[in-house]
Amino acid sequence: MPNKNAKKEVAIPEVLGNYLTQSASVMEKIADAIGYDKQLSFRRERVFDELLKLDMDEDDRYIVNAIIVQAKDRVDTFYGIPAECK
């Protein structure tokens, strides 16, 4: 009959493997979120430059910029619109 210590020794690599797999998954999600936030920050900074390419009044450009950068889904939508449709 195997003793308890032998069972624990067999279980340790399995538990450690599960922990490492879960940790890798969490780290990947964190890295993706950080990458998206960094990209979003860069894109927000560039919105006004993109608006400069459009034929619009300067005051309207500031208003539209403020509206777009207010929410990340607006920034994503703005960059998803083809240039000829903006």
PDB file of N, CA, C and O in Angstrom:
ATOM      1  N   MET A   1       0.851  -1.179   0.000  1.00  0.00           N
ATOM      2  CA  MET A   1       0.000   0.000   0.000  1.00  0.00           C
ATOM      3  C   MET A   1       0.896   1.241   0.000  1.00  0.00           C
ATOM      4  O   MET A   1       1.745   1.397   0.878  1.00  0.00           O
ATOM      5  N   PRO A   2       0.705   2.122  -0.988  1.00  0.00           N
ATOM      6  CA  PRO A   2       1.550   3.322  -1.059  1.00  0.00           C
ATOM      7  C   PRO A   2       1.275   4.247   0.111  1.00  0.00           C
ATOM      8  O   PRO A   2       0.147   4.370   0.589  1.00  0.00           O
ATOM      9  N   ASN A   3       2.360   4.904   0.563  1.00  0.00           N
ATOM     10  CA  ASN A   3       2.180   5.821   1.683  1.00  0.00           C
ATOM     11  C   ASN A   3       1.723   7.191   1.183  1.00  0.00           C
ATOM     12  O   ASN A   3       1.761   7.478  -0.013  1.00  0.00           O
ATOM     13  N   LYS A   4       1.287   8.034   2.133  1.00  0.00           N
ATOM     14  CA  LYS A   4       0.747   9.348   1.800  1.00  0.00           C
ATOM     15  C   LYS A   4       1.801  10.244   1.158  1.00  0.00           C
ATOM     16  O   LYS A   4       1.478  11.006   0.247  1.00  0.00           O
ATOM     17  N   ASN A   5       3.027  10.174   1.601  1.00  0.00           N
ATOM     18  CA  ASN A   5       4.086  11.016   1.050  1.00  0.00           C
ATOM     19  C   ASN A   5       4.320  10.724  -0.427  1.00  0.00           C
ATOM     20  O   ASN A   5       4.570  11.635  -1.216  1.00  0.00           O
ATOM     21  N   ALA A   6       4.239   9.470  -0.788  1.00  0.00           N
ATOM     22  CA  ALA A   6       4.438   9.097  -2.193  1.00  0.00           C
ATOM     23  C   ALA A   6       3.326   9.683  -3.056  1.00  0.00           C
ATOM     24  O   ALA A   6       3.586  10.149  -4.165  1.00  0.00           O
ATOM     25  N   LYS A   7       2.108   9.664  -2.565  1.00  0.00           N
ATOM     26  CA  LYS A   7       0.977  10.240  -3.299  1.00  0.00           C
ATOM     27  C   LYS A   7       1.151  11.749  -3.450  1.00  0.00           C
ATOM     28  O   LYS A   7       0.869  12.305  -4.511  1.00  0.00           O
ATOM     29  N   LYS A   8       1.616  12.410  -2.390  1.00  0.00           N
ATOM     30  CA  LYS A   8       1.830  13.857  -2.437  1.00  0.00           C
ATOM     31  C   LYS A   8       2.916  14.195  -3.449  1.00  0.00           C
ATOM     32  O   LYS A   8       2.793  15.171  -4.189  1.00  0.00           O
ATOM     33  N   GLU A   9       3.969  13.403  -3.485  1.00  0.00           N
ATOM     34  CA  GLU A   9       5.068  13.650  -4.414  1.00  0.00           C
ATOM     35  C   GLU A   9       4.614  13.499  -5.863  1.00  0.00           C
ATOM     36  O   GLU A   9       5.083  14.229  -6.736  1.00  0.00           O
ATOM     37  N   VAL A  10       3.731  12.585  -6.118  1.00  0.00           N
ATOM     38  CA  VAL A  10       3.198  12.377  -7.467  1.00  0.00           C
ATOM     39  C   VAL A  10       2.279  13.542  -7.838  1.00  0.00           C
ATOM     40  O   VAL A  10       2.261  13.957  -8.996  1.00  0.00           O
ATOM     41  N   ALA A  11       1.527  14.071  -6.892  1.00  0.00           N
ATOM     42  CA  ALA A  11       0.556  15.132  -7.162  1.00  0.00           C
ATOM     43  C   ALA A  11       1.220  16.498  -7.364  1.00  0.00           C
ATOM     44  O   ALA A  11       0.666  17.354  -8.054  1.00  0.00           O
ATOM     45  N   ILE A  12       2.385  16.709  -6.779  1.00  0.00           N
ATOM     46  CA  ILE A  12       3.044  18.021  -6.859  1.00  0.00           C
ATOM     47  C   ILE A  12       3.312  18.449  -8.305  1.00  0.00           C
ATOM     48  O   ILE A  12       2.957  19.574  -8.657  1.00  0.00           O
ATOM     49  N   PRO A  13       3.910  17.629  -9.153  1.00  0.00           N
ATOM     50  CA  PRO A  13       4.139  18.071 -10.543  1.00  0.00           C
ATOM     51  C   PRO A  13       2.836  18.395 -11.283  1.00  0.00           C
ATOM     52  O   PRO A  13       2.789  19.325 -12.088  1.00  0.00           O
ATOM     53  N   GLU A  14       1.795  17.630 -11.008  1.00  0.00           N
ATOM     54  CA  GLU A  14       0.502  17.868 -11.656  1.00  0.00           C
ATOM     55  C   GLU A  14      -0.076  19.220 -11.213  1.00  0.00           C
ATOM     56  O   GLU A  14      -0.536  20.008 -12.040  1.00  0.00           O
ATOM     57  N   VAL A  15      -0.048  19.472  -9.925  1.00  0.00           N
ATOM     58  CA  VAL A  15      -0.556  20.735  -9.398  1.00  0.00           C
ATOM     59  C   VAL A  15       0.276  21.895  -9.927  1.00  0.00           C
ATOM     60  O   VAL A  15      -0.269  22.921 -10.336  1.00  0.00           O
ATOM     61  N   LEU A  16       1.580  21.733  -9.921  1.00  0.00           N
ATOM     62  CA  LEU A  16       2.467  22.782 -10.420  1.00  0.00           C
ATOM     63  C   LEU A  16       2.225  23.042 -11.903  1.00  0.00           C
ATOM     64  O   LEU A  16       2.206  24.193 -12.339  1.00  0.00           O
ATOM     65  N   GLY A  17       2.043  21.987 -12.670  1.00  0.00           N
ATOM     66  CA  GLY A  17       1.754  22.132 -14.100  1.00  0.00           C
ATOM     67  C   GLY A  17       0.458  22.881 -14.339  1.00  0.00           C
ATOM     68  O   GLY A  17       0.398  23.754 -15.205  1.00  0.00           O
ATOM     69  N   ASN A  18      -0.587  22.551 -13.580  1.00  0.00           N
ATOM     70  CA  ASN A  18      -1.870  23.253 -13.698  1.00  0.00           C
ATOM     71  C   ASN A  18      -1.716  24.731 -13.333  1.00  0.00           C
ATOM     72  O   ASN A  18      -2.264  25.604 -14.006  1.00  0.00           O
ATOM     73  N   TYR A  19      -0.980  24.995 -12.282  1.00  0.00           N
ATOM     74  CA  TYR A  19      -0.751  26.377 -11.838  1.00  0.00           C
ATOM     75  C   TYR A  19      -0.021  27.177 -12.926  1.00  0.00           C
ATOM     76  O   TYR A  19      -0.399  28.310 -13.222  1.00  0.00           O
ATOM     77  N   LEU A  20       1.006  26.595 -13.510  1.00  0.00           N
ATOM     78  CA  LEU A  20       1.770  27.288 -14.545  1.00  0.00           C
ATOM     79  C   LEU A  20       0.923  27.541 -15.786  1.00  0.00           C
ATOM     80  O   LEU A  20       1.027  28.597 -16.410  1.00  0.00           O
ATOM     81  N   THR A  21       0.093  26.581 -16.140  1.00  0.00           N
ATOM     82  CA  THR A  21      -0.795  26.753 -17.292  1.00  0.00           C
ATOM     83  C   THR A  21      -1.780  27.888 -17.040  1.00  0.00           C
ATOM     84  O   THR A  21      -1.991  28.729 -17.913  1.00  0.00           O
ATOM     85  N   GLN A  22      -2.375  27.918 -15.870  1.00  0.00           N
ATOM     86  CA  GLN A  22      -3.325  28.981 -15.523  1.00  0.00           C
ATOM     87  C   GLN A  22      -2.615  30.324 -15.450  1.00  0.00           C
ATOM     88  O   GLN A  22      -3.161  31.331 -15.901  1.00  0.00           O
ATOM     89  N   SER A  23      -1.432  30.360 -14.902  1.00  0.00           N
ATOM     90  CA  SER A  23      -0.663  31.601 -14.795  1.00  0.00           C
ATOM     91  C   SER A  23      -0.324  32.138 -16.180  1.00  0.00           C
ATOM     92  O   SER A  23      -0.421  33.342 -16.421  1.00  0.00           O
ATOM     93  N   ALA A  24       0.067  31.262 -17.080  1.00  0.00           N
ATOM     94  CA  ALA A  24       0.399  31.684 -18.444  1.00  0.00           C
ATOM     95  C   ALA A  24      -0.822  32.287 -19.127  1.00  0.00           C
ATOM     96  O   ALA A  24      -0.710  33.284 -19.841  1.00  0.00           O
ATOM     97  N   SER A  25      -1.967  31.694 -18.913  1.00  0.00           N
ATOM     98  CA  SER A  25      -3.206  32.198 -19.505  1.00  0.00           C
ATOM     99  C   SER A  25      -3.546  33.584 -18.956  1.00  0.00           C
ATOM    100  O   SER A  25      -3.925  34.482 -19.709  1.00  0.00           O
ATOM    101  N   VAL A  26      -3.409  33.748 -17.661  1.00  0.00           N
ATOM    102  CA  VAL A  26      -3.681  35.046 -17.030  1.00  0.00           C
ATOM    103  C   VAL A  26      -2.688  36.096 -17.520  1.00  0.00           C
ATOM    104  O   VAL A  26      -3.074  37.226 -17.817  1.00  0.00           O
ATOM    105  N   MET A  27      -1.429  35.732 -17.602  1.00  0.00           N
ATOM    106  CA  MET A  27      -0.401  36.671 -18.069  1.00  0.00           C
ATOM    107  C   MET A  27      -0.658  37.093 -19.511  1.00  0.00           C
ATOM    108  O   MET A  27      -0.451  38.253 -19.866  1.00  0.00           O
ATOM    109  N   GLU A  28      -1.105  36.163 -20.334  1.00  0.00           N
ATOM    110  CA  GLU A  28      -1.422  36.484 -21.729  1.00  0.00           C
ATOM    111  C   GLU A  28      -2.574  37.483 -21.799  1.00  0.00           C
ATOM    112  O   GLU A  28      -2.537  38.425 -22.591  1.00  0.00           O
ATOM    113  N   LYS A  29      -3.590  37.277 -20.973  1.00  0.00           N
ATOM    114  CA  LYS A  29      -4.724  38.214 -20.944  1.00  0.00           C
ATOM    115  C   LYS A  29      -4.275  39.592 -20.473  1.00  0.00           C
ATOM    116  O   LYS A  29      -4.716  40.603 -21.019  1.00  0.00           O
ATOM    117  N   ILE A  30      -3.415  39.647 -19.479  1.00  0.00           N
ATOM    118  CA  ILE A  30      -2.904  40.924 -18.976  1.00  0.00           C
ATOM    119  C   ILE A  30      -2.083  41.619 -20.055  1.00  0.00           C
ATOM    120  O   ILE A  30      -2.229  42.823 -20.266  1.00  0.00           O
ATOM    121  N   ALA A  31      -1.234  40.881 -20.731  1.00  0.00           N
ATOM    122  CA  ALA A  31      -0.409  41.457 -21.799  1.00  0.00           C
ATOM    123  C   ALA A  31      -1.280  42.000 -22.930  1.00  0.00           C
ATOM    124  O   ALA A  31      -1.007  43.076 -23.461  1.00  0.00           O
ATOM    125  N   ASP A  32      -2.315  41.266 -23.297  1.00  0.00           N
ATOM    126  CA  ASP A  32      -3.233  41.739 -24.337  1.00  0.00           C
ATOM    127  C   ASP A  32      -3.921  43.032 -23.916  1.00  0.00           C
ATOM    128  O   ASP A  32      -4.050  43.960 -24.713  1.00  0.00           O
ATOM    129  N   ALA A  33      -4.362  43.090 -22.659  1.00  0.00           N
ATOM    130  CA  ALA A  33      -5.043  44.289 -22.170  1.00  0.00           C
ATOM    131  C   ALA A  33      -4.100  45.487 -22.151  1.00  0.00           C
ATOM    132  O   ALA A  33      -4.484  46.591 -22.535  1.00  0.00           O
ATOM    133  N   ILE A  34      -2.880  45.269 -21.709  1.00  0.00           N
ATOM    134  CA  ILE A  34      -1.897  46.358 -21.675  1.00  0.00           C
ATOM    135  C   ILE A  34      -1.576  46.808 -23.092  1.00  0.00           C
ATOM    136  O   ILE A  34      -1.471  48.005 -23.357  1.00  0.00           O
ATOM    137  N   GLY A  35      -1.420  45.865 -23.990  1.00  0.00           N
ATOM    138  CA  GLY A  35      -1.141  46.201 -25.392  1.00  0.00           C
ATOM    139  C   GLY A  35      -2.270  47.007 -26.003  1.00  0.00           C
ATOM    140  O   GLY A  35      -2.026  47.978 -26.718  1.00  0.00           O
ATOM    141  N   TYR A  36      -3.509  46.609 -25.725  1.00  0.00           N
ATOM    142  CA  TYR A  36      -4.657  47.338 -26.261  1.00  0.00           C
ATOM    143  C   TYR A  36      -4.711  48.742 -25.683  1.00  0.00           C
ATOM    144  O   TYR A  36      -4.952  49.704 -26.412  1.00  0.00           O
ATOM    145  N   ASP A  37      -4.488  48.870 -24.378  1.00  0.00           N
ATOM    146  CA  ASP A  37      -4.511  50.194 -23.746  1.00  0.00           C
ATOM    147  C   ASP A  37      -3.433  51.104 -24.323  1.00  0.00           C
ATOM    148  O   ASP A  37      -3.665  52.295 -24.530  1.00  0.00           O
ATOM    149  N   LYS A  38      -2.269  50.550 -24.579  1.00  0.00           N
ATOM    150  CA  LYS A  38      -1.183  51.346 -25.165  1.00  0.00           C
ATOM    151  C   LYS A  38      -1.553  51.775 -26.581  1.00  0.00           C
ATOM    152  O   LYS A  38      -1.347  52.931 -26.951  1.00  0.00           O
ATOM    153  N   GLN A  39      -2.089  50.866 -27.363  1.00  0.00           N
ATOM    154  CA  GLN A  39      -2.514  51.188 -28.720  1.00  0.00           C
ATOM    155  C   GLN A  39      -3.643  52.214 -28.700  1.00  0.00           C
ATOM    156  O   GLN A  39      -3.652  53.140 -29.511  1.00  0.00           O
ATOM    157  N   LEU A  40      -4.584  52.060 -27.788  1.00  0.00           N
ATOM    158  CA  LEU A  40      -5.699  52.992 -27.669  1.00  0.00           C
ATOM    159  C   LEU A  40      -5.195  54.391 -27.323  1.00  0.00           C
ATOM    160  O   LEU A  40      -5.668  55.380 -27.883  1.00  0.00           O
ATOM    161  N   SER A  41      -4.250  54.470 -26.413  1.00  0.00           N
ATOM    162  CA  SER A  41      -3.674  55.756 -26.036  1.00  0.00           C
ATOM    163  C   SER A  41      -3.024  56.434 -27.241  1.00  0.00           C
ATOM    164  O   SER A  41      -3.216  57.629 -27.463  1.00  0.00           O
ATOM    165  N   PHE A  42      -2.262  55.676 -28.010  1.00  0.00           N
ATOM    166  CA  PHE A  42      -1.619  56.221 -29.209  1.00  0.00           C
ATOM    167  C   PHE A  42      -2.667  56.682 -30.214  1.00  0.00           C
ATOM    168  O   PHE A  42      -2.527  57.750 -30.810  1.00  0.00           O
ATOM    169  N   ARG A  43      -3.712  55.888 -30.404  1.00  0.00           N
ATOM    170  CA  ARG A  43      -4.749  56.232 -31.371  1.00  0.00           C
ATOM    171  C   ARG A  43      -5.516  57.477 -30.929  1.00  0.00           C
ATOM    172  O   ARG A  43      -5.871  58.310 -31.763  1.00  0.00           O
ATOM    173  N   ARG A  44      -5.775  57.614 -29.632  1.00  0.00           N
ATOM    174  CA  ARG A  44      -6.455  58.819 -29.132  1.00  0.00           C
ATOM    175  C   ARG A  44      -5.620  60.062 -29.437  1.00  0.00           C
ATOM    176  O   ARG A  44      -6.154  61.097 -29.836  1.00  0.00           O
ATOM    177  N   GLU A  45      -4.320  59.951 -29.247  1.00  0.00           N
ATOM    178  CA  GLU A  45      -3.433  61.080 -29.519  1.00  0.00           C
ATOM    179  C   GLU A  45      -3.469  61.473 -30.997  1.00  0.00           C
ATOM    180  O   GLU A  45      -3.279  62.643 -31.328  1.00  0.00           O
ATOM    181  N   ARG A  46      -3.706  60.524 -31.871  1.00  0.00           N
ATOM    182  CA  ARG A  46      -3.663  60.761 -33.317  1.00  0.00           C
ATOM    183  C   ARG A  46      -5.001  61.207 -33.915  1.00  0.00           C
ATOM    184  O   ARG A  46      -5.046  61.602 -35.080  1.00  0.00           O
ATOM    185  N   VAL A  47      -6.083  61.154 -33.146  1.00  0.00           N
ATOM    186  CA  VAL A  47      -7.402  61.513 -33.680  1.00  0.00           C
ATOM    187  C   VAL A  47      -7.395  62.934 -34.238  1.00  0.00           C
ATOM    188  O   VAL A  47      -7.875  63.161 -35.348  1.00  0.00           O
ATOM    189  N   PHE A  48      -6.862  63.885 -33.491  1.00  0.00           N
ATOM    190  CA  PHE A  48      -6.872  65.275 -33.943  1.00  0.00           C
ATOM    191  C   PHE A  48      -6.098  65.423 -35.245  1.00  0.00           C
ATOM    192  O   PHE A  48      -6.527  66.155 -36.137  1.00  0.00           O
ATOM    193  N   ASP A  49      -4.968  64.741 -35.366  1.00  0.00           N
ATOM    194  CA  ASP A  49      -4.196  64.787 -36.610  1.00  0.00           C
ATOM    195  C   ASP A  49      -5.013  64.243 -37.781  1.00  0.00           C
ATOM    196  O   ASP A  49      -4.946  64.772 -38.890  1.00  0.00           O
ATOM    197  N   GLU A  50      -5.772  63.201 -37.533  1.00  0.00           N
ATOM    198  CA  GLU A  50      -6.630  62.645 -38.583  1.00  0.00           C
ATOM    199  C   GLU A  50      -7.731  63.637 -38.952  1.00  0.00           C
ATOM    200  O   GLU A  50      -8.098  63.757 -40.121  1.00  0.00           O
ATOM    201  N   LEU A  51      -8.250  64.340 -37.960  1.00  0.00           N
ATOM    202  CA  LEU A  51      -9.298  65.325 -38.228  1.00  0.00           C
ATOM    203  C   LEU A  51      -8.766  66.518 -39.017  1.00  0.00           C
ATOM    204  O   LEU A  51      -9.520  67.179 -39.731  1.00  0.00           O
ATOM    205  N   LEU A  52      -7.477  66.792 -38.890  1.00  0.00           N
ATOM    206  CA  LEU A  52      -6.870  67.874 -39.666  1.00  0.00           C
ATOM    207  C   LEU A  52      -6.939  67.598 -41.162  1.00  0.00           C
ATOM    208  O   LEU A  52      -6.904  68.529 -41.967  1.00  0.00           O
ATOM    209  N   LYS A  53      -7.034  66.348 -41.534  1.00  0.00           N
ATOM    210  CA  LYS A  53      -7.100  65.964 -42.940  1.00  0.00           C
ATOM    211  C   LYS A  53      -8.482  66.238 -43.542  1.00  0.00           C
ATOM    212  O   LYS A  53      -8.653  66.218 -44.761  1.00  0.00           O
ATOM    213  N   LEU A  54      -9.457  66.493 -42.677  1.00  0.00           N
ATOM    214  CA  LEU A  54     -10.828  66.688 -43.135  1.00  0.00           C
ATOM    215  C   LEU A  54     -11.144  68.168 -43.281  1.00  0.00           C
ATOM    216  O   LEU A  54     -10.599  69.017 -42.575  1.00  0.00           O
ATOM    217  N   ASP A  55     -12.032  68.448 -44.212  1.00  0.00           N
ATOM    218  CA  ASP A  55     -12.458  69.826 -44.454  1.00  0.00           C
ATOM    219  C   ASP A  55     -13.547  70.176 -43.443  1.00  0.00           C
ATOM    220  O   ASP A  55     -14.732  69.928 -43.665  1.00  0.00           O
ATOM    221  N   MET A  56     -13.111  70.759 -42.327  1.00  0.00           N
ATOM    222  CA  MET A  56     -14.074  71.149 -41.296  1.00  0.00           C
ATOM    223  C   MET A  56     -13.561  72.359 -40.540  1.00  0.00           C
ATOM    224  O   MET A  56     -12.361  72.633 -40.507  1.00  0.00           O
ATOM    225  N   ASP A  57     -14.476  73.062 -39.947  1.00  0.00           N
ATOM    226  CA  ASP A  57     -14.166  74.254 -39.156  1.00  0.00           C
ATOM    227  C   ASP A  57     -13.314  73.854 -37.946  1.00  0.00           C
ATOM    228  O   ASP A  57     -13.488  72.770 -37.390  1.00  0.00           O
ATOM    229  N   GLU A  58     -12.399  74.732 -37.545  1.00  0.00           N
ATOM    230  CA  GLU A  58     -11.495  74.420 -36.423  1.00  0.00           C
ATOM    231  C   GLU A  58     -12.262  74.137 -35.131  1.00  0.00           C
ATOM    232  O   GLU A  58     -11.936  73.195 -34.408  1.00  0.00           O
ATOM    233  N   ASP A  59     -13.271  74.944 -34.842  1.00  0.00           N
ATOM    234  CA  ASP A  59     -14.063  74.720 -33.626  1.00  0.00           C
ATOM    235  C   ASP A  59     -14.759  73.357 -33.677  1.00  0.00           C
ATOM    236  O   ASP A  59     -14.802  72.635 -32.681  1.00  0.00           O
ATOM    237  N   ASP A  60     -15.300  73.016 -34.847  1.00  0.00           N
ATOM    238  CA  ASP A  60     -15.948  71.712 -35.002  1.00  0.00           C
ATOM    239  C   ASP A  60     -14.941  70.582 -34.815  1.00  0.00           C
ATOM    240  O   ASP A  60     -15.266  69.537 -34.250  1.00  0.00           O
ATOM    241  N   ARG A  61     -13.730  70.796 -35.289  1.00  0.00           N
ATOM    242  CA  ARG A  61     -12.675  69.780 -35.149  1.00  0.00           C
ATOM    243  C   ARG A  61     -12.406  69.490 -33.665  1.00  0.00           C
ATOM    244  O   ARG A  61     -12.265  68.331 -33.275  1.00  0.00           O
ATOM    245  N   TYR A  62     -12.337  70.535 -32.845  1.00  0.00           N
ATOM    246  CA  TYR A  62     -12.115  70.333 -31.401  1.00  0.00           C
ATOM    247  C   TYR A  62     -13.298  69.613 -30.758  1.00  0.00           C
ATOM    248  O   TYR A  62     -13.118  68.751 -29.898  1.00  0.00           O
ATOM    249  N   ILE A  63     -14.497  69.970 -31.179  1.00  0.00           N
ATOM    250  CA  ILE A  63     -15.695  69.335 -30.617  1.00  0.00           C
ATOM    251  C   ILE A  63     -15.733  67.854 -30.997  1.00  0.00           C
ATOM    252  O   ILE A  63     -15.958  66.990 -30.149  1.00  0.00           O
ATOM    253  N   VAL A  64     -15.512  67.578 -32.280  1.00  0.00           N
ATOM    254  CA  VAL A  64     -15.544  66.189 -32.753  1.00  0.00           C
ATOM    255  C   VAL A  64     -14.434  65.374 -32.087  1.00  0.00           C
ATOM    256  O   VAL A  64     -14.655  64.227 -31.699  1.00  0.00           O
ATOM    257  N   ASN A  65     -13.248  65.959 -31.955  1.00  0.00           N
ATOM    258  CA  ASN A  65     -12.140  65.273 -31.277  1.00  0.00           C
ATOM    259  C   ASN A  65     -12.544  64.887 -29.855  1.00  0.00           C
ATOM    260  O   ASN A  65     -12.324  63.752 -29.433  1.00  0.00           O
ATOM    261  N   ALA A  66     -13.133  65.824 -29.119  1.00  0.00           N
ATOM    262  CA  ALA A  66     -13.544  65.554 -27.735  1.00  0.00           C
ATOM    263  C   ALA A  66     -14.579  64.435 -27.675  1.00  0.00           C
ATOM    264  O   ALA A  66     -14.541  63.589 -26.781  1.00  0.00           O
ATOM    265  N   ILE A  67     -15.496  64.438 -28.628  1.00  0.00           N
ATOM    266  CA  ILE A  67     -16.533  63.398 -28.657  1.00  0.00           C
ATOM    267  C   ILE A  67     -15.911  62.030 -28.946  1.00  0.00           C
ATOM    268  O   ILE A  67     -16.249  61.041 -28.295  1.00  0.00           O
ATOM    269  N   ILE A  68     -15.011  61.979 -29.914  1.00  0.00           N
ATOM    270  CA  ILE A  68     -14.417  60.692 -30.308  1.00  0.00           C
ATOM    271  C   ILE A  68     -13.557  60.107 -29.191  1.00  0.00           C
ATOM    272  O   ILE A  68     -13.693  58.928 -28.866  1.00  0.00           O
ATOM    273  N   VAL A  69     -12.680  60.904 -28.604  1.00  0.00           N
ATOM    274  CA  VAL A  69     -11.738  60.352 -27.620  1.00  0.00           C
ATOM    275  C   VAL A  69     -12.378  60.075 -26.258  1.00  0.00           C
ATOM    276  O   VAL A  69     -11.728  59.540 -25.360  1.00  0.00           O
ATOM    277  N   GLN A  70     -13.631  60.437 -26.112  1.00  0.00           N
ATOM    278  CA  GLN A  70     -14.341  60.234 -24.849  1.00  0.00           C
ATOM    279  C   GLN A  70     -14.540  58.754 -24.511  1.00  0.00           C
ATOM    280  O   GLN A  70     -14.605  58.388 -23.337  1.00  0.00           O
ATOM    281  N   ALA A  71     -14.637  57.915 -25.525  1.00  0.00           N
ATOM    282  CA  ALA A  71     -14.892  56.487 -25.284  1.00  0.00           C
ATOM    283  C   ALA A  71     -14.079  55.639 -26.247  1.00  0.00           C
ATOM    284  O   ALA A  71     -13.931  55.979 -27.421  1.00  0.00           O
ATOM    285  N   LYS A  72     -13.552  54.529 -25.738  1.00  0.00           N
ATOM    286  CA  LYS A  72     -12.682  53.695 -26.567  1.00  0.00           C
ATOM    287  C   LYS A  72     -13.411  53.095 -27.760  1.00  0.00           C
ATOM    288  O   LYS A  72     -12.807  52.909 -28.817  1.00  0.00           O
ATOM    289  N   ASP A  73     -14.696  52.788 -27.615  1.00  0.00           N
ATOM    290  CA  ASP A  73     -15.414  52.242 -28.768  1.00  0.00           C
ATOM    291  C   ASP A  73     -15.574  53.283 -29.867  1.00  0.00           C
ATOM    292  O   ASP A  73     -15.640  52.930 -31.045  1.00  0.00           O
ATOM    293  N   ARG A  74     -15.638  54.556 -29.502  1.00  0.00           N
ATOM    294  CA  ARG A  74     -15.701  55.622 -30.507  1.00  0.00           C
ATOM    295  C   ARG A  74     -14.376  55.739 -31.258  1.00  0.00           C
ATOM    296  O   ARG A  74     -14.355  55.957 -32.469  1.00  0.00           O
ATOM    297  N   VAL A  75     -13.278  55.591 -30.529  1.00  0.00           N
ATOM    298  CA  VAL A  75     -11.958  55.647 -31.168  1.00  0.00           C
ATOM    299  C   VAL A  75     -11.830  54.483 -32.143  1.00  0.00           C
ATOM    300  O   VAL A  75     -11.390  54.664 -33.278  1.00  0.00           O
ATOM    301  N   ASP A  76     -12.211  53.297 -31.704  1.00  0.00           N
ATOM    302  CA  ASP A  76     -12.151  52.115 -32.571  1.00  0.00           C
ATOM    303  C   ASP A  76     -13.029  52.314 -33.810  1.00  0.00           C
ATOM    304  O   ASP A  76     -12.611  51.991 -34.922  1.00  0.00           O
ATOM    305  N   THR A  77     -14.229  52.838 -33.624  1.00  0.00           N
ATOM    306  CA  THR A  77     -15.135  53.084 -34.741  1.00  0.00           C
ATOM    307  C   THR A  77     -14.551  54.105 -35.703  1.00  0.00           C
ATOM    308  O   THR A  77     -14.600  53.912 -36.918  1.00  0.00           O
ATOM    309  N   PHE A  78     -13.997  55.188 -35.171  1.00  0.00           N
ATOM    310  CA  PHE A  78     -13.414  56.243 -36.007  1.00  0.00           C
ATOM    311  C   PHE A  78     -12.330  55.675 -36.911  1.00  0.00           C
ATOM    312  O   PHE A  78     -12.300  55.977 -38.104  1.00  0.00           O
ATOM    313  N   TYR A  79     -11.448  54.864 -36.363  1.00  0.00           N
ATOM    314  CA  TYR A  79     -10.365  54.288 -37.167  1.00  0.00           C
ATOM    315  C   TYR A  79     -10.853  53.176 -38.090  1.00  0.00           C
ATOM    316  O   TYR A  79     -10.154  52.799 -39.031  1.00  0.00           O
ATOM    317  N   GLY A  80     -12.035  52.656 -37.829  1.00  0.00           N
ATOM    318  CA  GLY A  80     -12.589  51.635 -38.698  1.00  0.00           C
ATOM    319  C   GLY A  80     -13.290  52.193 -39.933  1.00  0.00           C
ATOM    320  O   GLY A  80     -13.588  51.452 -40.871  1.00  0.00           O
ATOM    321  N   ILE A  81     -13.549  53.488 -39.932  1.00  0.00           N
ATOM    322  CA  ILE A  81     -14.205  54.132 -41.076  1.00  0.00           C
ATOM    323  C   ILE A  81     -13.161  54.390 -42.158  1.00  0.00           C
ATOM    324  O   ILE A  81     -12.113  54.969 -41.875  1.00  0.00           O
ATOM    325  N   PRO A  82     -13.429  53.974 -43.381  1.00  0.00           N
ATOM    326  CA  PRO A  82     -12.471  54.249 -44.465  1.00  0.00           C
ATOM    327  C   PRO A  82     -12.258  55.751 -44.631  1.00  0.00           C
ATOM    328  O   PRO A  82     -13.178  56.544 -44.432  1.00  0.00           O
ATOM    329  N   ALA A  83     -11.037  56.132 -44.997  1.00  0.00           N
ATOM    330  CA  ALA A  83     -10.670  57.554 -45.116  1.00  0.00           C
ATOM    331  C   ALA A  83     -11.606  58.314 -46.042  1.00  0.00           C
ATOM    332  O   ALA A  83     -11.948  59.464 -45.766  1.00  0.00           O
ATOM    333  N   GLU A  84     -12.023  57.689 -47.132  1.00  0.00           N
ATOM    334  CA  GLU A  84     -12.882  58.389 -48.092  1.00  0.00           C
ATOM    335  C   GLU A  84     -14.296  58.628 -47.570  1.00  0.00           C
ATOM    336  O   GLU A  84     -15.051  59.409 -48.148  1.00  0.00           O
ATOM    337  N   CYS A  85     -14.651  57.956 -46.482  1.00  0.00           N
ATOM    338  CA  CYS A  85     -15.990  58.125 -45.901  1.00  0.00           C
ATOM    339  C   CYS A  85     -16.012  59.063 -44.696  1.00  0.00           C
ATOM    340  O   CYS A  85     -17.083  59.392 -44.187  1.00  0.00           O
ATOM    341  N   LYS A  86     -14.874  59.481 -44.253  1.00  0.00           N
ATOM    342  CA  LYS A  86     -14.823  60.348 -43.061  1.00  0.00           C
ATOM    343  C   LYS A  86     -15.238  61.752 -43.399  1.00  0.00           C
ATOM    344  O   LYS A  86     -15.257  62.618 -42.524  1.00  0.00           O
TER     345      LYS A  86
END
